[in-house]
């Protein structure tokens, strides 16, 4: 008796998060400009909000994609979905959440330090900071750095996030928060993929999902 090795399931984390981005975008296009701005400002992970309501703005800020929803759908499904197939939903959640939180805290922490040093005015405490890019960047980096990932999948994730690199790594003064945050998110993704715990836990290997070789079932 012969049977094929079949996928263990659709990547749920990538699908659910993509659906959240699409839902946020649908809300976005149905609101007035003033309402959009008000909600984005209330969701921003700037210093003022992080000091008062971090538990609210950290998750809320990650669901606003802006107008580039088509591109975000592709890269989110690809990068989060690939990482989930490699390491499972828990690892994907951990990677994305850690990158989003640490990337935000480090980048905004540098802003706080520069304000204290007199390099920036206090208005920098309210600079808007929203978007899913830290999560996507970290998952893409984890796939690219993973010893388990097939070469084609690494290349696909690398190519998919090229526009993110171009937009994020702008070393002008107004973009320094995003530049630092994205750099941290990429480091988190690589560190996760290369960590001993990731490497030695018995998560399904991607080849188990795509391998079409037959398996002989013993009676």
QUIFENZI-V937931 format. One record per residue. N is the residue number from 1. PHI is phi in whole degrees, -180 to 180 (999 if undefined). PSI is psi in whole degrees, 0 to 359 (NA if undefined). Layout:
n->N phi->PHI psi->PSI
n->N phi->PHI psi->PSI
This chain:
n->1 phi->999 psi->132
n->2 phi->-120 psi->145
n->3 phi->-145 psi->154
n->4 phi->-90 psi->149
n->5 phi->-81 psi->120
n->6 phi->-107 psi->162
n->7 phi->-59 psi->146
n->8 phi->-79 psi->353
n->9 phi->145 psi->158
n->10 phi->-70 psi->144
n->11 phi->-65 psi->104
n->12 phi->-71 psi->317
n->13 phi->-61 psi->312
n->14 phi->-61 psi->320
n->15 phi->-68 psi->315
n->16 phi->-65 psi->317
n->17 phi->-67 psi->321
n->18 phi->-62 psi->319
n->19 phi->-63 psi->325
n->20 phi->-66 psi->320
n->21 phi->-65 psi->318
n->22 phi->-64 psi->318
n->23 phi->-62 psi->318
n->24 phi->-62 psi->322
n->25 phi->-69 psi->321
n->26 phi->-62 psi->319
n->27 phi->-61 psi->317
n->28 phi->-56 psi->312
n->29 phi->-76 psi->347
n->30 phi->-94 psi->355
n->31 phi->-103 psi->161
n->32 phi->-74 psi->163
n->33 phi->-60 psi->320
n->34 phi->-66 psi->322
n->35 phi->-68 psi->320
n->36 phi->-58 psi->311
n->37 phi->-63 psi->319
n->38 phi->-63 psi->315
n->39 phi->-69 psi->320
n->40 phi->-63 psi->319
n->41 phi->-64 psi->321
n->42 phi->-71 psi->339
n->43 phi->-96 psi->355
n->44 phi->-68 psi->138
n->45 phi->-90 psi->50
n->46 phi->-82 psi->173
n->47 phi->-60 psi->318
n->48 phi->-59 psi->317
n->49 phi->-76 psi->323
n->50 phi->-63 psi->330
n->51 phi->-76 psi->334
n->52 phi->-106 psi->312
n->53 phi->-136 psi->58
n->54 phi->-62 psi->325
n->55 phi->-65 psi->340
n->56 phi->-92 psi->310
n->57 phi->-77 psi->332
n->58 phi->-62 psi->311
n->59 phi->-74 psi->321
n->60 phi->-65 psi->324
n->61 phi->-68 psi->340
n->62 phi->-85 psi->358
n->63 phi->-107 psi->4
n->64 phi->-104 psi->111
n->65 phi->-96 psi->344
n->66 phi->77 psi->203
n->67 phi->-82 psi->347
n->68 phi->-88 psi->47
n->69 phi->-67 psi->325
n->70 phi->-60 psi->314
n->71 phi->-66 psi->318
n->72 phi->-63 psi->322
n->73 phi->-60 psi->315
n->74 phi->-64 psi->308
n->75 phi->-71 psi->328
n->76 phi->-69 psi->313
n->77 phi->-62 psi->319
n->78 phi->-69 psi->305
n->79 phi->-75 psi->314
n->80 phi->-70 psi->321
n->81 phi->-64 psi->318
n->82 phi->-64 psi->316
n->83 phi->-64 psi->324
n->84 phi->-67 psi->322
n->85 phi->-68 psi->330
n->86 phi->-77 psi->316
n->87 phi->-127 psi->354
n->88 phi->97 psi->167
n->89 phi->-67 psi->324
n->90 phi->-64 psi->315
n->91 phi->-64 psi->324
n->92 phi->-66 psi->315
n->93 phi->-61 psi->313
n->94 phi->-61 psi->314
n->95 phi->-61 psi->311
n->96 phi->-65 psi->315
n->97 phi->-67 psi->314
n->98 phi->-61 psi->316
n->99 phi->-64 psi->317
n->100 phi->-64 psi->315
n->101 phi->-72 psi->310
n->102 phi->-68 psi->318
n->103 phi->-59 psi->319
n->104 phi->-67 psi->313
n->105 phi->-66 psi->321
n->106 phi->-69 psi->313
n->107 phi->-65 psi->317
n->108 phi->-74 psi->332
n->109 phi->-65 psi->323
n->110 phi->-67 psi->324
n->111 phi->-63 psi->315
n->112 phi->-60 psi->319
n->113 phi->-65 psi->321
n->114 phi->-71 psi->326
n->115 phi->-65 psi->316
n->116 phi->-63 psi->328
n->117 phi->-83 psi->356
n->118 phi->83 psi->10
n->119 phi->-81 psi->334
n->120 phi->-127 psi->153
n->121 phi->-80 psi->166
n->122 phi->-66 psi->345
n->123 phi->-65 psi->340
n->124 phi->-67 psi->345
n->125 phi->-68 psi->346
n->126 phi->-119 psi->15
n->127 phi->-70 psi->129
n->128 phi->-65 psi->135
n->129 phi->-142 psi->98
n->130 phi->-138 psi->163
n->131 phi->131 psi->162
n->132 phi->-92 psi->7
n->133 phi->-68 psi->327
n->134 phi->-65 psi->320
n->135 phi->-65 psi->311
n->136 phi->-65 psi->317
n->137 phi->-62 psi->318
n->138 phi->-68 psi->319
n->139 phi->-68 psi->321
n->140 phi->-63 psi->316
n->141 phi->-63 psi->322
n->142 phi->-65 psi->320
n->143 phi->-66 psi->314
n->144 phi->-62 psi->323
n->145 phi->-88 psi->352
n->146 phi->-73 psi->130
n->147 phi->-70 psi->346
n->148 phi->-85 psi->337
n->149 phi->-75 psi->133
n->150 phi->-61 psi->151
n->151 phi->-58 psi->319
n->152 phi->-61 psi->323
n->153 phi->-70 psi->322
n->154 phi->-62 psi->315
n->155 phi->-64 psi->318
n->156 phi->-61 psi->316
n->157 phi->-67 psi->321
n->158 phi->-64 psi->315
n->159 phi->-67 psi->321
n->160 phi->-63 psi->327
n->161 phi->-98 psi->10
n->162 phi->-56 psi->313
n->163 phi->-59 psi->328
n->164 phi->-67 psi->318
n->165 phi->-61 psi->314
n->166 phi->-62 psi->316
n->167 phi->-75 psi->323
n->168 phi->-80 psi->322
n->169 phi->-92 psi->65
n->170 phi->-106 psi->113
n->171 phi->-90 psi->21
n->172 phi->-76 psi->162
n->173 phi->-56 psi->313
n->174 phi->-65 psi->339
n->175 phi->-100 psi->7
n->176 phi->-66 psi->327
n->177 phi->-61 psi->311
n->178 phi->-66 psi->321
n->179 phi->-63 psi->313
n->180 phi->-65 psi->315
n->181 phi->-61 psi->318
n->182 phi->-69 psi->322
n->183 phi->-61 psi->316
n->184 phi->-64 psi->317
n->185 phi->-61 psi->319
n->186 phi->-65 psi->319
n->187 phi->-64 psi->319
n->188 phi->-60 psi->315
n->189 phi->-62 psi->315
n->190 phi->-64 psi->316
n->191 phi->-62 psi->320
n->192 phi->-62 psi->312
n->193 phi->-65 psi->329
n->194 phi->-97 psi->358
n->195 phi->-69 psi->152
n->196 phi->-62 psi->321
n->197 phi->-65 psi->316
n->198 phi->-62 psi->320
n->199 phi->-74 psi->330
n->200 phi->-108 psi->353
n->201 phi->-71 psi->151
n->202 phi->-90 psi->59
n->203 phi->-81 psi->154
n->204 phi->-61 psi->141
n->205 phi->-86 psi->145
n->206 phi->-57 psi->327
n->207 phi->-63 psi->334
n->208 phi->-65 psi->334
n->209 phi->-86 psi->331
n->210 phi->-111 psi->355
n->211 phi->-71 psi->123
n->212 phi->-102 psi->8
n->213 phi->-69 psi->145
n->214 phi->-79 psi->152
n->215 phi->-119 psi->129
n->216 phi->-82 psi->123
n->217 phi->-90 psi->122
n->218 phi->-80 psi->141
n->219 phi->-91 psi->NA
